[in-house]
Amino acid sequence: MRTIRNVFWGLLALVSLLWLAAEPGVFQSASFFALRNAMVQYSGIVAIVCMSVAMILAARPRWPEARLGGLDKMYRLHKWLGIGALGFAVGHWLWANGPKWAVGWGLLERPQRGPRVAPDGWIAQAFSALRGTAEGVGEWAFYAAALLIVLALLKWLPYRQVFKTHRILAVSYLVLVFHSVVLTNLGYWTTPVGAVLAVLLAGGTWSAIVVLLRRAGLARRVEGTIAEMRYHPEMRALETRVALRGVWPGHKAGQFAFALADGAEGAHPFTIAS
């Protein structure tokens, strides 16, 4: 548990420090709207970083599993990252929309804009042309992702349905990658925070494709036959012993025992993966 906590808070701290290095004057912002623009960038970057790492873990890579203490610990970190992504995404949405609402209610005065300057360079021009599209699709992807994360956390639906709907998060993530690439401050990409963001977006994109193609952990699956089933009424759990037809990575050859909650029943033959 301590390892998971250290990794989670360490990631948030690292991204925050790298962003502060790219925005050293954020606390000397000349106006509220200058601060608001910086906070939109910060909250958006942390949210997509959390979601990217969570997506990478969803593809079940082997190298972090042993370092985190097992697949169950890796999924626990995945859950924490989902909560972090949701929290920072909500903050990002509020920073982006709250000031607009305040202007409409007469609580804030709209800042005076100077003459519009044409973007310098073809990349900046392309991103500027895509800005409206990225904002629109990103907002709807945020709504979809937030709903799916909340449903998974509240456990209102049976696990089987949550497992199926949770895969849609990969689609929302890919849309949010487009949103992030277009709307992230162009100057960040030449800084350390931009380099970290680029690597995680690339890894998250690859992982999202793996998840959508249902290839996560496919190379490590091993077939087995249910050898014994024992129901424990006091715990409402079904203990199932599976005889493996080969060596399962992460466990010795032979039999593998686990419990299914709420009396769920297994199938014959059975397939498991590390």
Secondary structure, 3 states (H helix, E strand, C coil): CHHHHHHHHHHHHHHHHHHHHHCCCHHHCCCHHHHHHHHHHHHHHHHHHHHHHHHHHHCCCCHHHHHHCCHHHHHHHHHHHHHHHHHHHHHHHHHHHHHHHHHHCCCCCCCCCCCCCCCCCHHHHHHHHHHHHHHHHHHHHHHHHHHHHHHHHHCCCCHHHHHHHHCHHHHHHHHHHHHHHHHCCHHHHHCHHHHHHHHHHHHHHHHHHHHHCCCCCHHHEEEEEEEEEEEECCCCEEEEEEEECCCCCCCCCCEEEEEEECCCCCCCCEEEEC
